[in-house]
Amino acid sequence: MEVSYNLRYQKSNFSNKMITDKEGEVIIYGKGFRLKGKGAQDKGELINFSEIKEFYYKDGRVIFITFAREKYVLSDMGTLFDQLLVDLYRARNEFLMDALFMKGGKMKAEFEGNFERFSKFGKHINKGQAKVRLYEKSMVVVPSNQDAFSLHYDFVNFHEFDEGEYNLKITMDDGSSIIFSQFGDDFEFFEERLNELLGGMYEVLVNSVLREVFGEFPVATLLKLAYKMKGGKAVSHHDIRKMDEDMAVAVEKFVLGDEEIVEKLACVSEGVDEYNVMYGIAKDAKVKDGFVKWVMYVRPEDNLVGAAILPRWENEPFEMYFYKIIMEKGRPADKFVDKVLEVNQALVVLDFVKDPCFKDKRELKHSPYKYAIRKLPFLRILRKSYAGKVGGADAASWAKEFKEVVKTAKLQ
């Protein structure tokens, strides 16, 4: 549904030179809006939400900056300013939820409450009232006058309902935390639905993947593995071995069952201990009755983390992508946990699509990942640290190509 508001808008370029200063209107559409001056002859200009890098409001003005570094200021809306914000953010948030892959499966419930968000260092990020949408695999928080954001269940580290204070605290794998409150009479139903969805994830992973592949192991052991391997996240050989020695052997054999692939990986796996080799398994949505199998190696001495998805169909090339562990300062051995989390987030959230993790943004210009590679923090940082790929036809070619990647990533 289109809505419009009368206002004044100004446009300036990257050097702050004024280009446009008009009285006119904004017409809000589903994926953007049009700014146009008064008069039938003025066609105005269409701004897609995908073109906007920064978007905020202050002192009765809406301000946004595009990726082309053009700045727009919308003002003089009078008493309709608050309603304009609601309509702009309603359209923008629907765009963000799709463009940033926030929705995980079907929506199961929606509630209204308050949220307060903190960084991993305890720094306050934002707070407000919002609709909280529960999907099969994620929770999406949709404020009326702020950007929407999501919490992917696979990366929830800890959650606790306080029935005395009627609130919920969630801590994510990256250390950030969110407190939800003010659900009123819906609090108990909210608690019930969220616990049901979080618990259901393990059940799905156990029944659709792990029991099918590792049916000889007790359900209790499979549940332990499912908790660690939520969504197909890579888990260290050491952590799996702590659950069950035989399970660790079975997982390694299932993921790396091809002798030719093991030979190719020898140059990367050499010297890597059980703490630094990780395996992930998920149901393959693209291959009937198939599985996503992948492996990750951490090599702090080379400042590298390498990840490879095993071939899923005939004649698919086998390649490993490498990322530098650190970007500025410090020791790789102290920083690799963050890089491992970035790889896990990128592959799990994007359903194991590899292109956004390494391809040049010009190659992704017309892809559905165009906005995500610019705005998803973990994906942006991962891409910035990309060091190269290895995918030779034989083990000797792999060793040669890997040697070149190591040179590229070496700390100066």
C-alpha positions in Angstrom: 0.0 0.0 0.0 1.4 3.4 -1.0 1.3 6.4 1.4 2.5 9.9 0.9 3.5 12.9 3.0 4.2 16.6 2.2 7.6 17.7 3.2 10.8 19.5 2.2 13.8 17.5 1.0 17.5 18.3 0.4 20.1 16.4 -1.4 23.9 16.9 -1.3 26.8 15.0 -2.7 29.8 13.4 -0.9 31.6 16.8 -0.6 28.4 18.4 1.0 27.6 20.5 -2.1 23.8 21.1 -2.2 22.3 19.5 -5.3 18.5 19.7 -4.6 16.4 21.7 -2.1 12.7 21.3 -2.8 9.2 21.4 -1.2 7.3 18.4 -2.3 6.3 14.9 -1.1 7.6 11.4 -0.3 5.6 8.5 -1.6 6.4 5.2 0.3 6.3 1.9 -1.5 7.1 -1.7 -0.5 10.8 -1.6 -1.3 11.6 2.1 -1.2 10.2 5.5 -1.8 10.0 8.4 -4.3 10.9 12.0 -3.5 9.4 14.6 -5.8 8.9 18.3 -5.9 5.6 20.1 -6.5 4.1 20.2 -9.9 3.0 17.5 -12.4 6.2 17.8 -14.4 8.5 16.8 -11.5 8.9 13.1 -11.7 11.3 13.0 -8.7 13.7 10.2 -7.9 13.1 6.7 -6.7 15.2 5.5 -3.7 15.3 1.8 -3.1 16.0 0.7 0.4 18.9 -1.5 -1.0 20.7 1.8 -2.0 20.7 3.1 1.6 23.9 2.7 3.7 22.8 4.8 6.8 19.3 5.7 7.9 18.4 7.6 11.1 16.3 10.5 12.4 17.1 13.5 14.6 15.3 16.7 15.7 12.3 16.3 13.4 14.4 15.3 10.4 14.9 12.0 8.6 18.5 11.6 7.3 19.9 8.9 5.1 23.1 8.4 3.1 23.3 6.1 0.1 26.2 3.8 -0.9 26.9 6.3 -3.6 27.7 8.8 -0.8 24.7 11.1 -1.5 23.1 12.6 1.6 19.3 13.3 1.9 17.5 15.3 4.6 13.7 15.1 4.9 12.1 17.8 7.0 9.0 20.0 7.7 6.5 17.2 8.2 4.9 19.0 11.1 2.6 17.0 13.3 2.8 14.0 10.9 6.5 13.3 11.6 5.9 10.4 14.0 3.5 8.7 11.6 5.9 9.2 8.7 8.6 7.4 10.8 6.2 4.5 11.5 5.3 4.1 7.8 9.0 4.5 6.6 10.2 1.9 9.2 7.3 -0.5 8.5 8.4 -0.6 4.8 12.1 -0.6 5.5 11.9 -3.3 8.1 10.0 -5.6 5.7 12.8 -5.1 3.3 15.5 -5.7 5.9 13.9 -8.9 7.1 14.2 -10.4 3.6 17.4 -8.8 2.4 19.3 -9.8 5.6 17.8 -13.3 5.8 16.3 -12.7 9.2 13.2 -15.0 8.7 14.0 -18.6 9.5 11.2 -20.8 8.2 7.5 -20.2 8.9 6.3 -17.6 11.4 4.8 -19.3 14.5 3.7 -16.5 16.7 3.9 -12.7 17.3 4.0 -10.8 20.6 4.5 -7.2 21.7 7.0 -6.1 24.4 10.1 -4.1 25.2 13.7 -5.0 24.4 17.1 -3.7 25.5 20.2 -4.7 23.7 23.9 -4.8 24.8 27.2 -5.5 23.1 29.6 -8.2 24.2 31.4 -5.6 26.3 28.2 -4.6 28.1 27.8 -1.4 26.1 24.2 -0.3 25.6 23.2 -0.5 21.9 19.4 0.4 21.8 16.1 -0.2 23.4 12.4 0.3 22.7 9.0 -1.3 22.1 8.7 -3.8 19.3 6.8 -6.7 17.8 8.6 -9.9 18.5 8.1 -12.5 15.8 8.9 -16.1 16.5 9.9 -18.1 13.4 10.9 -21.8 13.2 14.6 -21.0 13.3 14.9 -17.3 14.4 13.4 -14.5 16.5 12.9 -11.2 14.7 12.5 -8.0 16.7 10.6 -5.3 14.7 10.5 -1.9 16.4 8.1 0.8 15.1 10.8 3.4 14.6 14.1 1.5 14.5 15.7 -1.1 12.3 14.6 -4.7 12.7 17.1 -7.3 13.9 17.1 -11.0 14.3 18.4 -13.6 16.7 19.2 -16.9 15.0 18.4 -19.8 17.4 21.5 -21.7 16.3 23.7 -19.0 17.8 21.8 -18.6 21.1 24.4 -19.5 23.8 22.1 -19.1 26.8 18.6 -18.0 27.6 16.8 -17.6 30.9 13.2 -16.7 31.8 12.8 -14.8 35.1 9.3 -15.5 36.2 9.6 -13.1 39.1 10.6 -10.2 36.9 8.6 -11.4 33.9 11.6 -11.0 31.6 13.8 -13.0 29.3 17.6 -12.7 28.9 19.3 -14.1 25.9 23.1 -14.3 25.4 24.4 -15.0 21.9 27.5 -16.9 20.9 29.2 -13.5 20.0 28.7 -12.3 23.6 25.9 -9.8 22.9 22.8 -9.9 25.0 19.2 -8.9 24.9 16.6 -8.5 27.6 12.9 -8.8 26.8 10.1 -7.6 29.1 6.6 -6.0 29.3 4.8 -8.8 27.6 1.8 -8.5 30.0 -0.6 -11.4 30.1 1.2 -13.0 27.1 4.4 -13.6 29.0 3.7 -17.3 29.8 2.5 -18.0 26.3 5.7 -16.3 24.9 7.8 -18.5 27.2 6.0 -21.6 26.2 6.3 -20.9 22.5 10.0 -20.0 22.5 11.0 -23.0 24.6 9.0 -25.2 22.3 10.8 -23.8 19.2 14.3 -23.9 20.8 13.7 -27.5 21.9 12.3 -28.5 18.5 15.5 -27.6 16.8 17.4 -30.4 18.5 14.5 -32.8 17.8 14.6 -32.0 14.0 18.4 -32.3 13.8 18.4 -35.6 15.7 15.5 -37.1 13.7 16.2 -35.8 10.2 20.0 -36.0 10.3 21.8 -37.7 13.1 19.6 -40.8 13.7 19.6 -41.4 9.9 23.4 -41.3 9.8 24.5 -42.4 13.2 21.5 -44.6 14.2 23.7 -47.1 16.2 24.4 -44.5 18.9 22.1 -43.8 21.9 19.6 -40.9 21.6 21.3 -39.2 24.6 24.6 -39.0 22.7 22.9 -37.7 19.6 21.2 -35.0 21.6 24.5 -33.9 23.0 25.9 -33.7 19.4 22.8 -31.9 18.2 23.2 -29.2 20.9 26.7 -28.4 19.7 26.0 -28.8 16.0 22.8 -26.7 15.9 21.9 -25.9 12.3 25.0 -27.7 11.0 27.6 -25.7 12.8 31.1 -27.1 12.8 32.1 -28.7 16.1 35.7 -29.6 17.1 36.9 -33.2 17.0 37.9 -32.7 20.6 34.4 -31.8 21.7 32.8 -34.7 19.9 35.4 -37.1 21.3 34.5 -35.9 24.8 30.9 -37.0 24.1 31.8 -40.3 22.7 35.1 -41.7 21.3 33.3 -43.8 18.7 31.1 -40.9 17.7 34.2 -38.8 16.9 35.5 -41.5 14.6 32.1 -42.0 12.9 31.7 -38.2 12.3 35.1 -37.9 10.8 34.6 -40.9 8.6 31.2 -39.7 7.4 32.5 -36.2 6.5 35.8 -37.2 5.1 35.0 -40.6 3.7 36.5 -40.0 0.3 40.2 -41.0 0.1 41.0 -38.6 -2.7 39.7 -35.7 -0.7 41.7 -36.8 2.4 44.8 -36.8 0.2 44.1 -33.3 -1.0 43.5 -32.0 2.5 46.7 -33.5 3.9 48.6 -30.3 3.2 46.1 -28.3 5.3 45.5 -30.9 8.1 49.1 -31.5 8.7 50.0 -30.6 12.3 46.4 -29.5 13.2 45.3 -31.0 16.5 41.9 -32.2 17.5 40.9 -28.8 19.0 41.5 -27.1 15.6 39.7 -29.5 13.2 35.9 -29.1 13.1 33.1 -31.0 11.3 29.6 -29.9 10.5 26.6 -31.8 9.2 23.2 -30.6 8.1 20.2 -31.7 6.0 20.7 -30.6 2.4 17.7 -28.5 1.2 18.9 -28.7 -2.4 19.7 -32.4 -2.8 17.0 -34.9 -2.1 18.0 -37.2 0.8 21.3 -35.5 0.8 23.5 -33.9 3.5 25.7 -30.9 3.8 29.1 -32.1 5.1 31.8 -29.6 5.8 35.2 -29.3 7.5 37.1 -26.4 9.0 40.8 -26.2 9.9 42.3 -23.6 12.2 46.0 -22.9 11.6 47.1 -20.1 14.0 50.8 -20.4 13.0 49.8 -19.5 9.4 47.2 -16.9 10.5 44.5 -18.9 8.7 41.2 -20.6 9.0 40.1 -22.8 6.1 36.6 -24.1 5.4 35.3 -26.5 2.7 31.9 -28.0 1.9 32.3 -31.5 0.6 30.9 -32.0 -3.0 27.1 -32.5 -2.9 26.6 -33.6 -6.5 28.5 -35.3 -9.2 31.3 -33.2 -10.8 31.0 -30.4 -8.3 34.6 -29.0 -7.7 36.1 -29.4 -4.2 37.5 -26.2 -3.0 38.6 -24.8 0.4 38.3 -21.1 1.2 40.8 -19.4 3.6 40.5 -16.4 5.8 43.0 -14.5 7.8 42.4 -14.8 11.6 43.3 -11.2 12.5 43.0 -7.9 10.7 45.0 -5.4 12.8 46.9 -6.5 15.9 47.3 -9.3 18.3 48.1 -13.0 18.1 46.2 -15.4 15.8 46.1 -18.0 18.6 44.1 -15.5 20.7 41.7 -14.4 18.0 40.7 -17.5 16.0 37.4 -18.1 18.0 35.9 -15.0 16.4 36.9 -16.1 12.9 35.4 -19.6 13.4 32.2 -18.0 14.6 32.1 -15.8 11.5 32.5 -18.8 9.2 29.8 -20.7 11.1 27.3 -17.8 11.0 27.9 -17.1 7.3 27.3 -20.7 6.2 24.5 -21.6 8.6 22.5 -18.3 8.2 22.9 -18.3 4.4 22.0 -22.1 4.1 25.5 -23.1 3.0 25.7 -20.9 -0.1 29.4 -20.2 -0.7 29.4 -17.3 -3.2 28.7 -14.5 -0.6 31.6 -15.7 1.5 34.3 -14.9 -1.1 33.1 -13.5 -4.5 33.8 -10.0 -5.5 30.8 -7.7 -4.9 30.7 -6.9 -8.6 30.0 -10.6 -9.3 27.1 -10.4 -6.7 25.6 -7.2 -8.1 22.4 -8.8 -9.2 22.3 -11.6 -6.6 20.0 -11.8 -3.5 23.1 -11.4 -1.3 23.9 -7.9 -2.6 22.7 -6.1 0.5 23.7 -8.8 3.0 27.4 -8.6 2.0 27.3 -4.9 2.8 25.3 -4.9 6.0 25.6 -8.3 7.9 28.6 -7.6 10.3 29.9 -11.2 10.4 29.7 -11.6 6.6 31.3 -8.2 6.0 34.2 -8.9 8.3 34.7 -12.5 6.9 34.8 -11.2 3.3 37.3 -8.5 4.3 39.6 -11.3 5.7 39.4 -13.5 2.7 42.9 -14.8 1.8 42.3 -17.1 -1.2 41.0 -20.5 -2.2 42.6 -23.9 -3.0 41.0 -26.3 -5.4 43.6 -28.1 -7.5 42.9 -31.3 -9.5 45.2 -33.4 -7.3 47.0 -33.4 -4.0 50.2 -31.9 -5.5 48.2 -29.0 -6.9 46.5 -28.5 -3.6 49.9 -28.4 -1.8 51.2 -25.8 -4.3 48.2 -23.6 -4.1 48.0 -23.8 -0.3 51.6 -22.7 0.0 50.7 -19.5 -2.0 47.7 -18.8 0.3 50.0 -19.1 3.4 52.3 -16.5 1.9 49.4 -14.1 1.4 48.2 -14.5 5.0 51.5 -14.4 6.7 51.9 -11.7 9.4 54.4 -9.0 8.6 
